[in-house]
């Protein structure tokens, strides 16, 4: 495991484990719920660590977030993890399965990252699983950007990466001011170093040090905030769909990347595509989405398509790729 990943693991420990017994720490069984089967940074890094470390291979396993919620819950119950690592939207969905009695794991910790985590979502996840949650911030260009301390502050791994919040014209913003975008410099990647690579997130570098005593700077982030969709199934039951599962299907099977999926009714979706997509690409993406929806018990959901030039954006300014707003 690269030094930066080891440092991240140790810093992540500090958020949740000060009072945990040594026996409990070494008994951890980690379940990663993520997009699998493709070239995704999180799962590739996870599987690489398992391949290099026999102990990790025996105490960790990845699960596909493209599974139907009940099937995913059944697989997690069979594995019986003590740690759940996933995206906030997936953790919320699984919290709902736990409250419904379909997921019966006993967790010591929940780890989240990759999406915006709000205080209400954190409270819901912690209450459903009866354990603390630690959030992290990362990107495919550098997975271990920041992790939470025991006080819940995100500390930037400034000894490994440089983040520069800037305004719309690329001018630095002072500490305490939220940038319109952020530049990332990663020289720890010796294969493909990055210098002032633009991320779409809006980052604030806090002016004051954290009361936890860490010398690492504190940041706050407005990042990706796609919606979890709730559709009506064939038997009028509610079926919840994870945004990253939907985007994975469209990218991996539909082979489209410039899109936005909008829920327009309780059993209706609209796939907006950029102008570069022709009729063949549009038909392929629609067929891939409909086939996956049918496997989730949603064969009756209508999927329409259109070409657009404008998109829904979240607070970060990033295009939201899965949107439920029009349905509400």
Steps between C-alpha positions, in 0.01 A plus 500: 500500500643844409613715790219750445236226530660375819504852642135542408409174672676609820339846492159347441550281807532805721146614426320196632726268691662673800278313746476176303669197652792343318304175462213685330738678261655177380159333461376750243338355186468765229233501227553748216178575311598672175481485122683182401602346170652816353807721529384685812770642725340402832441133425828459308697643793304278741557182297868583450545531875327164550725337240814631671393421857372150594354633826295760312389237251361293786328790680356710217278456197337721236131490405330645192275796560316405180325217685137545600486629862354177642757283323781727616367486857487118483860478379617738773315298765672183378842668520427665840735800478582720796592798278299633205693717253296668227353821361260706716208426264566126522537518878162676520337234285647223716391686813146473365548125450622473860199689635271272299665193655644374172861581594609363835874566516659626821742776409777661701560775244370647174742665257367729228649710222463600138184708542374788710394387849257728683433501877150351459635211293777437754250490786273259310784260417647503852157446657410211267825311561566612858864588435716801412563616144826642362491692175788561261562709189677375191503495122609254234804723447595461869292269718624607842445877493359546850360305795303589811646545846317407820331843495354442154727746315644406160880523512680538169799269451709804416825305532399301190276726292442869434149643461454862391147646519465764227229726362342473154799678343754272670607752764575368852231563760593578861454247784139486613368576149342231284661470158310458174729206418816345637838414349668173601875439482606138550873430469475175698382329182830435327333350192272796425569805718227764501564873533204729564249249366153652523236324710138613487458500878468817704747491789551733796835500677426588861709774656509362856674179611287213630452458874598133463865608486580372150733731303331399174274774357120470521286520187128492425374369168195540281528208261284255311139483617307273264158378610384156606198421280183337634282334236180296510538129424263258327322419828483867598795459737761774531841416354798722581785533249851624578633778276840338455338171400303684231801691368707181493239324286484790255877530475599132496210353301345801328844647420385859548675751725346837419156454656255585776228264622190680628203343679180650361242284681456206735555263205671722245858603422645731239854449371646832385799462268747751364482596136795274406290183534338362185188283472698176534667612824169625636323170427786299653499703822121479532505123444774449763308705755170324431661155530650589837175651625316179402747299711405722796128426452440829317419380148196731487705816556490723192833630368495794261802674346584846371804704401581805710761772542425607860502289816391501865791596725555445873635752750855409401433610143554145378245355266267270691485175306197346677218737592169434677398866527249500217317202650456690827 
